[in-house]
Amino acid sequence: MKFFIYHIFTFSLFFMDSSLLFVIIAVVIGVYIMIAYNGLVSLKNRSEEAFSDVGVQQKRRYDLIPNLVETVKGYATHEQDTLLKVTEARNMAVNASATGNMKDMAAAENVLSGALKSIFALSENYPDLKANQNFLHLQQELVDAEDKIQAARRFYNQNVQELNTKIEQFPSNLIAKMFAFVKREFFAVEEAATVAPKVSF
């Protein structure tokens, strides 16, 4: 009888230990899922916020361009083709930005940066334009806008890299698949096209 009671007691302890172990494992897994999920949400939100900041800085540049075109138009009346190309490039960039398609946006930004370079190069042939205070101010504002756009793109790409890495790494990739987190595209713009126009006084 004592032997029987001893075995029942031992089995009960084993069963309790197994149950407790199962509960501990379940709690650890649950806590990890929560932490991994919250981490992915945080990275997703940060990348979206960074992308929004890119849009804000780009809009600032888009808003400056019509004033620049009008200023140049007053001095360079024979350069309508160049001015038209700048206006078309701006409109293309605005439209691409509205779609949110990263490849289209990058392509349009490259075209716009090239068009702006041509208009600043054009000013070399018109001394009065080059000396115009409004033109110089707009030129400086566009240089500043370009610097801020580049900084915003770099910040966005850093956040995207962190998010994409988490989505790919094990075991956080399991949580990413479970909750349908998807990788984001980098905002890749050709380095040569993002060089800010030179300001000369």
C-alpha positions as CSV (number, residue, x, y, z in Angstrom):
1,M,0.0,0.0,0.0
2,K,2.8,2.4,0.9
3,F,4.5,1.5,-2.3
4,F,1.3,2.3,-4.3
5,I,0.8,5.6,-2.5
6,Y,4.5,6.5,-3.1
7,H,4.1,5.9,-6.8
8,I,0.9,7.9,-7.1
9,F,2.7,10.8,-5.2
10,T,5.7,10.6,-7.5
11,F,3.5,10.5,-10.6
12,S,1.6,13.5,-9.4
13,L,4.8,15.5,-8.9
14,F,6.0,14.5,-12.3
15,F,2.6,15.5,-13.8
16,M,2.7,18.8,-12.0
17,D,6.3,19.5,-13.0
18,S,5.4,18.7,-16.7
19,S,2.3,20.9,-16.5
20,L,4.4,23.7,-15.0
21,L,7.1,23.3,-17.6
22,F,4.5,23.4,-20.4
23,V,3.0,26.6,-18.9
24,I,6.4,28.2,-18.7
25,I,7.3,27.3,-22.3
26,A,3.9,28.6,-23.5
27,V,4.4,31.9,-21.6
28,V,8.0,32.3,-22.9
29,I,6.8,31.7,-26.5
30,G,3.9,34.1,-26.0
31,V,6.1,36.8,-24.6
32,Y,8.6,36.4,-27.5
33,I,5.7,36.6,-30.1
34,M,4.5,39.8,-28.4
35,I,8.0,41.4,-28.4
36,A,8.8,40.3,-32.0
37,Y,5.4,41.6,-33.2
38,N,5.7,44.9,-31.4
39,G,9.3,45.3,-32.8
40,L,8.1,44.7,-36.4
41,V,5.2,47.1,-35.9
42,S,7.6,49.8,-34.6
43,L,10.0,49.3,-37.6
44,K,7.1,49.4,-40.0
45,N,5.7,52.6,-38.5
46,R,9.2,54.2,-38.5
47,S,9.7,53.4,-42.2
48,E,6.3,54.8,-43.1
49,E,7.0,57.9,-41.1
50,A,10.5,58.3,-42.8
51,F,8.8,57.8,-46.2
52,S,6.3,60.5,-45.3
53,D,9.2,62.9,-44.5
54,V,10.7,62.2,-47.9
55,G,7.4,63.3,-49.4
56,V,7.3,66.5,-47.4
57,Q,10.8,67.5,-48.4
58,Q,10.1,66.7,-52.1
59,K,6.9,68.8,-52.0
60,R,8.9,71.7,-50.7
61,R,11.2,71.4,-53.8
62,Y,8.2,71.0,-56.1
63,D,6.7,74.2,-54.8
64,L,9.9,76.2,-55.4
65,I,10.3,75.2,-59.0
66,P,7.4,77.2,-60.6
67,N,8.9,80.4,-59.0
68,L,12.3,79.5,-60.3
69,V,10.9,79.0,-63.9
70,E,9.1,82.3,-63.7
71,T,12.2,84.1,-62.6
72,V,14.3,82.6,-65.3
73,K,11.6,83.3,-67.9
74,G,12.0,87.0,-67.3
75,Y,15.7,87.0,-68.3
76,A,16.1,84.0,-70.7
77,T,13.3,84.5,-73.1
78,H,15.0,82.3,-75.8
79,E,15.2,79.3,-73.5
80,Q,11.6,78.1,-73.5
81,D,12.6,74.5,-74.4
82,T,14.7,74.2,-71.2
83,L,12.0,75.8,-69.1
84,L,9.4,73.5,-70.5
85,K,11.6,70.4,-69.8
86,V,11.9,71.6,-66.1
87,T,8.2,72.1,-65.8
88,E,7.5,68.7,-67.4
89,A,10.0,67.0,-65.1
90,R,8.4,68.6,-62.1
91,N,5.0,67.4,-63.1
92,M,6.2,63.9,-63.8
93,A,7.8,63.8,-60.3
94,V,4.7,65.1,-58.6
95,N,2.6,62.4,-60.4
96,A,5.0,59.7,-59.6
97,S,5.1,60.8,-55.9
98,A,1.3,60.5,-55.8
99,T,1.4,56.8,-57.0
100,G,3.9,55.8,-54.2
101,N,5.6,53.5,-56.7
102,M,9.3,53.6,-55.6
103,K,10.8,52.8,-59.0
104,D,8.7,55.5,-60.8
105,M,9.5,58.0,-58.1
106,A,13.2,57.3,-58.3
107,A,13.2,57.6,-62.1
108,A,11.2,60.9,-62.0
109,E,13.5,62.3,-59.3
110,N,16.5,61.5,-61.5
111,V,14.9,63.3,-64.5
112,L,14.0,66.3,-62.3
113,S,17.5,66.7,-60.8
114,G,19.0,66.6,-64.3
115,A,16.5,69.2,-65.5
116,L,17.3,71.5,-62.6
117,K,21.0,71.2,-63.3
118,S,20.4,72.4,-66.9
119,I,18.5,75.4,-65.7
120,F,21.3,76.4,-63.3
121,A,23.9,75.9,-66.0
122,L,21.7,78.1,-68.2
123,S,22.1,81.0,-65.8
124,E,25.8,81.1,-66.7
125,N,24.9,82.6,-70.0
126,Y,22.7,85.4,-68.5
127,P,24.7,87.6,-66.1
128,D,21.7,89.7,-65.1
129,L,19.8,86.5,-64.1
130,K,22.8,85.1,-62.3
131,A,23.0,88.3,-60.2
132,N,19.2,88.5,-59.6
133,Q,18.5,88.2,-55.8
134,N,15.3,86.3,-56.2
135,F,17.1,83.7,-58.5
136,L,20.0,83.4,-56.0
137,H,17.5,82.9,-53.1
138,L,15.5,80.3,-55.0
139,Q,18.8,78.6,-56.0
140,Q,19.9,78.4,-52.4
141,E,16.5,77.2,-51.3
142,L,16.6,74.4,-53.8
143,V,20.1,73.4,-52.7
144,D,18.8,73.2,-49.1
145,A,15.8,71.2,-50.2
146,E,18.0,68.8,-52.1
147,D,20.2,68.2,-49.1
148,K,17.1,67.6,-46.9
149,I,15.6,65.2,-49.5
150,Q,18.9,63.2,-49.6
151,A,19.0,63.1,-45.7
152,A,15.3,62.0,-45.6
153,R,16.0,59.2,-48.2
154,R,19.0,57.9,-46.3
155,F,16.9,57.8,-43.1
156,Y,14.1,56.1,-44.9
157,N,16.5,53.5,-46.4
158,Q,18.1,52.8,-43.0
159,N,14.7,52.1,-41.5
160,V,13.7,49.9,-44.4
161,Q,16.9,47.9,-44.1
162,E,16.2,47.3,-40.4
163,L,12.6,46.2,-41.2
164,N,13.6,44.0,-44.1
165,T,16.4,42.3,-42.0
166,K,13.9,41.5,-39.2
167,I,11.5,40.1,-41.7
168,E,14.2,37.8,-43.1
169,Q,15.9,36.8,-39.9
170,F,15.0,33.6,-37.9
171,P,12.9,33.3,-35.8
172,S,11.4,36.8,-36.3
173,N,10.6,35.8,-39.9
174,L,8.1,33.3,-38.5
175,I,6.2,36.1,-36.7
176,A,6.5,38.3,-39.9
177,K,4.8,35.6,-42.0
178,M,2.2,34.9,-39.3
179,F,1.1,38.5,-39.3
180,A,1.7,39.3,-43.0
181,F,4.5,41.8,-42.6
182,V,6.1,42.5,-46.0
183,K,9.5,43.9,-47.1
184,R,9.6,47.5,-48.3
185,E,11.5,48.8,-51.3
186,F,14.5,51.1,-50.9
187,F,14.4,54.6,-52.4
188,A,17.4,54.2,-54.7
189,V,18.2,57.3,-56.7
190,E,21.3,57.5,-58.9
191,E,24.1,59.3,-57.0
192,A,25.2,61.4,-59.9
193,A,21.6,62.8,-60.4
194,T,21.3,63.9,-56.8
195,V,24.3,66.3,-56.7
196,A,23.0,69.6,-55.6
197,P,23.4,72.5,-58.0
198,K,26.3,74.7,-57.4
199,V,25.6,78.1,-55.9
200,S,27.9,80.9,-56.9
201,F,27.7,84.5,-55.7
